């Protein structure tokens, strides 16, 4: 039997007004519904209802981890500085790492992630290829000193994560676990009712090369991503850019007087052509200080990570450096560049045979500049930030754009930590090798907020069945009434007996207050019991998600719910569970 | 169906030798059984088996909290310094409080306890007497910078606690919750298989007045306690001392030359009497600097907390101060003290009509000093550290002594925090009052270690059923064998289907290694499947706790276990579950 909660005993201080400092739906609604409270900037307490949701999400994560053979452990939050010195991250990680010293002046940090700790944990104890692969995980509090904590649970300084680490003898074995994890992460999102995309991403500070982010789509998300109906999706920072440049008619190289034109916008306007028909130049220097000029479609931005990948050490020039190289800011082009300048161009520009581009002379531009005839590109590369409308790299169709919340991420770490920290195993022949490692994170508290972002309306939250703090809220309209109150109590325990989590709003409050709170908190189904309906043997059920209402016989309601649950359309989050009642 | 674990996949690095720096059984055995590993001094990682036990204990705690209507929440580990300044504990708590500053130079501490945080959480939101009582709890990581972390999980710097806080309008309501909590704590100990005593204790830094500690009896415990067959128990620091002084025959006041005698030991030896027939004097001063001399039975120690309670501000004199008061160290007594000296005597001394005591003159003592005739006691008080053999304050029988591990504690806080931090509610008449508060802690990781202290032998751990990482370990003697291996697998899933947690030792290891590991890890029941037995349709079962072995038919073993479980003697920890098989 599931529990029956009582609103009269529940600590869930709901708020009528939106809190002043909450910008996004999840933050506002979780505060208003009495699920979380702010303790300090970026530091939150989970109140009983919020904690129930958090636990349900944790359990979903736990079940999916256990299914793929990952083993749960618990590492400490306090991590000795020495381990981070070993990996080199003590200095690299920056001010987001919260640091402290103990009473004996030993340095510690509060773990934002646990690569160092787990590597030190298994080294010297996990020794043989026979024990591999091995995947360990924990669900635990993490710390990151965000410079400007905001967006409620999305950018907080103390948060709950599931982090897993895997150890392998071969790349194939890593790939297998990586694929298992990726599938598990998809299932976790599905079970939590999230509309998500697995996207190509960048490794960032963790240091992985192959990595996928799981993005819950939501306007409040901080990440920009592109995706395609074919299934392709990528973070705009990381995805391949296949821009669609447009051709301008001129095919002859012709220098045009463009007085006062300095920017792409001005150039396009001056010529009356789209920005995508122009070519933008960006001057920089390589690691040795030599001049490199990069060319990208006029309507696209250079991606610095890609630029660095194409030209290691690449740095944009300052105005002074440009002058010293003899460059003309605002009219750079591939024709007539200083001797020795290396030209790197975005691959998409191959699609334009004749460029509209600067003439390396103030107030002049070229049209019809042809690669091979008028200038030579030294190297073609993927250089731009991808954007909606670009070609899908998988199928060529135009990409859509969305904002996304990164709820989880999988990384192939390789030997980044095992090598620096000397964690090795013996292969069949007794030869020592560093472990090949993977790491895998789920933002558990962040997932809770992402669910709210996707499941709410103007009245409050609409929890998917699987993660709802309770499934059914029973609202007796007259508490203490001789008939209504006992009927409500009896129904509550009947429904609970069928395995539902039930809450009964037994507070001595007006009906309007109870309805408003039920909508705000977001119980999937409300069952209203009033004197009049009861006289006819009826109760009213309301589906929170659609607002649909229906009168149902009190004697059959519990059985009906059980039936509905058993025959629900099999949405993995239980979304459709109660829909059948209204059909 | 419960899970079937596989030793071949399990990360449980067992050790053959005792680790060098582990002093006590729980620390040694949990390291050796591959359940915990040290990350830093006083900072531990729970490996998969240790984590399973920890989770089972957590769930027992959670169930008992939910049963008495406490609501689970999760507060942050990071606590703003301001809150601790409000309560006054930022300065009082000392170096055990781990402190840090964030990147904006705001002070934080890592919570060792959460009175400040919860008080600030509910103030301004819990407002009406109608919402009271309200009890909130969390199971969470805590931090305390022990000066010398030791004894494994007993004195660690990062540990898991359940802490609960209750808010009340009246003392009666607090008492009710306090009693509920005390009963729940007893049940938790019972369900974890702990032999424990609820003992009178001292509030310490939390600041409670009425408080009880739950002590698991174990020689490794740091606390000393006394207890009686009548049920009475107390921490020796806190319990009432009813010493049994013995009378010496002299009834006439007589000054005796005692050359060189300075200590009680020397005095007793000189006179050939027990120390309990002598009276010890301790000189000090009160808050105003006036001389106070305390008298206690010669075989007992002064308890400083009690001394302070009898004489606020009481401080023992230094040798210099004694001289300036004209006192003679080593021969102080009530007869002939300096003018104005206040005499405070242990109540137990009322039982001695004539004292053997110092004569306020070097090398001289009195025998036969009679209160009322030769001197006057200004005040009788409870002054001593109680010790085994003293009279039980409840029934008078001699107390037994034990060492104990404090696994949990309940406190009546009163208005200590609500008053300093301004947390108030409105009563029926709209009048504001500070909340009356209680707080209640269970050392969850400490409980795990306490269980091991009480349940082990020279071969390893003997987990009680309820908290065992798995209930049954199936040991196929020949892994990969055509008959043995499938029979083991089949049995494992049969037993698991009956709701047992099962592990199968499918490693390609010698039988001896498997037996040793099974004993070390401490699964309650081992089922050994070998080729020879199997030919006769038999397996061997071994009860870890007693070492009893028995051959049982393979076809009936699973059913037998189910039967045994159903008919087990109802020890709340499930201790007797498998015993029936061997009867």
HADDOCK unambig.tbl for C-alpha pairs under 7 A between the chains (distance, minus, plus):
assign (segid A and resid 13 and name CA) (segid B and resid 125 and name CA) 6.63 0.50 0.50
assign (segid A and resid 40 and name CA) (segid B and resid 80 and name CA) 6.73 0.50 0.50
assign (segid A and resid 43 and name CA) (segid B and resid 76 and name CA) 6.67 0.50 0.50
assign (segid A and resid 44 and name CA) (segid B and resid 76 and name CA) 6.35 0.50 0.50
assign (segid A and resid 45 and name CA) (segid B and resid 74 and name CA) 5.64 0.50 0.50
assign (segid A and resid 45 and name CA) (segid B and resid 75 and name CA) 4.41 0.50 0.50
assign (segid A and resid 45 and name CA) (segid B and resid 76 and name CA) 5.94 0.50 0.50
assign (segid A and resid 46 and name CA) (segid B and resid 73 and name CA) 5.47 0.50 0.50
assign (segid A and resid 46 and name CA) (segid B and resid 74 and name CA) 4.96 0.50 0.50
assign (segid A and resid 46 and name CA) (segid B and resid 75 and name CA) 6.34 0.50 0.50
assign (segid A and resid 47 and name CA) (segid B and resid 73 and name CA) 4.88 0.50 0.50
assign (segid A and resid 47 and name CA) (segid B and resid 74 and name CA) 6.76 0.50 0.50
assign (segid A and resid 48 and name CA) (segid B and resid 71 and name CA) 6.03 0.50 0.50
assign (segid A and resid 48 and name CA) (segid B and resid 72 and name CA) 5.53 0.50 0.50
assign (segid A and resid 48 and name CA) (segid B and resid 73 and name CA) 4.97 0.50 0.50
assign (segid A and resid 51 and name CA) (segid B and resid 72 and name CA) 6.98 0.50 0.50
assign (segid A and resid 51 and name CA) (segid B and resid 73 and name CA) 5.55 0.50 0.50
assign (segid A and resid 51 and name CA) (segid B and resid 74 and name CA) 6.67 0.50 0.50
assign (segid A and resid 71 and name CA) (segid B and resid 48 and name CA) 6.03 0.50 0.50
assign (segid A and resid 72 and name CA) (segid B and resid 48 and name CA) 5.53 0.50 0.50
assign (segid A and resid 72 and name CA) (segid B and resid 51 and name CA) 6.97 0.50 0.50
assign (segid A and resid 73 and name CA) (segid B and resid 46 and name CA) 5.48 0.50 0.50
assign (segid A and resid 73 and name CA) (segid B and resid 47 and name CA) 4.89 0.50 0.50
assign (segid A and resid 73 and name CA) (segid B and resid 48 and name CA) 4.95 0.50 0.50
assign (segid A and resid 73 and name CA) (segid B and resid 51 and name CA) 5.55 0.50 0.50
assign (segid A and resid 74 and name CA) (segid B and resid 45 and name CA) 5.66 0.50 0.50
assign (segid A and resid 74 and name CA) (segid B and resid 46 and name CA) 4.97 0.50 0.50
assign (segid A and resid 74 and name CA) (segid B and resid 47 and name CA) 6.78 0.50 0.50
assign (segid A and resid 74 and name CA) (segid B and resid 51 and name CA) 6.67 0.50 0.50
assign (segid A and resid 75 and name CA) (segid B and resid 45 and name CA) 4.41 0.50 0.50
assign (segid A and resid 75 and name CA) (segid B and resid 46 and name CA) 6.34 0.50 0.50
assign (segid A and resid 76 and name CA) (segid B and resid 43 and name CA) 6.66 0.50 0.50
assign (segid A and resid 76 and name CA) (segid B and resid 44 and name CA) 6.36 0.50 0.50
assign (segid A and resid 76 and name CA) (segid B and resid 45 and name CA) 5.95 0.50 0.50
assign (segid A and resid 80 and name CA) (segid B and resid 40 and name CA) 6.73 0.50 0.50
assign (segid A and resid 95 and name CA) (segid B and resid 103 and name CA) 6.42 0.50 0.50
assign (segid A and resid 98 and name CA) (segid B and resid 102 and name CA) 6.76 0.50 0.50
assign (segid A and resid 100 and name CA) (segid B and resid 100 and name CA) 5.33 0.50 0.50
assign (segid A and resid 102 and name CA) (segid B and resid 98 and name CA) 6.73 0.50 0.50
assign (segid A and resid 102 and name CA) (segid B and resid 145 and name CA) 6.82 0.50 0.50
assign (segid A and resid 103 and name CA) (segid B and resid 95 and name CA) 6.42 0.50 0.50
assign (segid A and resid 103 and name CA) (segid B and resid 145 and name CA) 6.93 0.50 0.50
assign (segid A and resid 125 and name CA) (segid B and resid 13 and name CA) 6.64 0.50 0.50
assign (segid A and resid 145 and name CA) (segid B and resid 102 and name CA) 6.83 0.50 0.50
assign (segid A and resid 145 and name CA) (segid B and resid 103 and name CA) 6.94 0.50 0.50
